[in-house]
Amino acid sequence: MNFCVKCDNLYYLKLKDDLQNNLIYYCRHCGNETNEFDDKNVCILNTQIKRMDEKYTHVVNEYTKFDPTLPHIKTIKCPNQTCKGSTSQSDIIYLRYDDVNIKYVYMCTHCDTTWKTNDQ
């Protein structure tokens, strides 16, 4: 952060009118302008995109099956052989946990078994 040498208010950045690619500092209070940049203020924007790990544990917990807003599907069978949903009417909740690769996590509402798209 740089401050005006005349009134000690904060300097702001803008493009100089005559040149398109020339940045200058200006003061909104007194109108003072300067184009003196030091080495610590060279970076204007630093965008860092962190790819999320393919974890879904932050989405699914023991109360997930009680959420009435989540979509249910009846055509997928539970992979747990001892579950009553694998023999009778199944009720599976599904959530998308990876928007880029379109991967889903499934949860059986009968036995709380959780599995991902490629686990079957």
N, C-alpha and C positions, 0 to 999 in steps of 0.2 A: 504494500500500500504506500502510495506517495501522497504528499500533502503540498499544498500551494505555499510557495516561499513568501508571498505577500500577506495572505490572510489566514494561513494554516488550516484551510478547509481541504477536504479530500479532492484529489485529482481524479478525473474521469477520462476514459479513452474515447477518441473519435477519429474518423478518417479526415485527413487534411483535404480541404476543398479542391485545391489545384491538382493534387496527385491522388490517384485512387488507392494505391497500396502503401500509403505513408500514414502511420499512426502518430497521434500527438496526445499529450496530456492537456486537459483544460480544466479550469476551475469554474464551477457553476455559480459561485458567489461573486467573484470579482472579474471573471473573464480572462484571467491570466492563462497563457498557453506556453508550453515548452515541449521540445521533442528530445529531451535528454533521457535516455533509458539506461539503466544500469543492468548488470548481468543477472541479477536475481529476478528481474521482472520481464524476462524474455518470453517465457511460456504464457500464451494467452489462454489456451484451452488444452486440457489433458483429459481425454476420455478413456476410461479403463472399463472394459466389459469383461465381467467374470462369468464364466460358464458355470452354471449350477451343476453340481454333481447329481447323478440320476437317483436321488434318494426321494422316497415318498413318505418317510416316517413322520415328517412334520405335518402331514395331511391326515393320516389315519391314526385314530386312537380308539379307546373302548367306547366312546360316545358317538362315534361316527355313524353307526347304524341307526341311531335315534333321530338323525337329522332328516326332517321331512322334505327338505328342498333338494336332496340328492337324487339323481336318477337311478331307477331300479330296472333290472332286466330279469326275465323269467326263463330265457332260452339257454342260458349257460349253466352247466352243472358244476357243483362244488367238487374240487379235486380231492377233498377229504372223504375217504371211503366210509368212515364211521358217522358222517354227518347225516342227519335225517333229510336234509335238503338234496342229497345226492340220490335218494330213493323216491322222495315225494316231490311236491311243488318246490322248486328252488327259488330263492330270492337273493339276487346278487346286486350289490351297489358297485358302480364303477365311477372312477375319477381319472381325469387326465392329469398326469404328473409331469409329462415332458411335451411341451407345446411344439418344439422344433421337430422331433421325430414322431410325434403323435403316439405316445405310449400311455397305456392305461394301467391302473391298479384296480383290482377287483377285491371285494370283501363279501363273504357269505354272512348273511344276517342271522343264520341259525347257529353256526359254530364259531364265528369270528375268524375264520381262515382267510388269510390275505395272500394274494399272488399277483404277479405282474403279467403283462401281455405275453411275453416270451417264455414264461415258466411252464406252460402246459405241455 
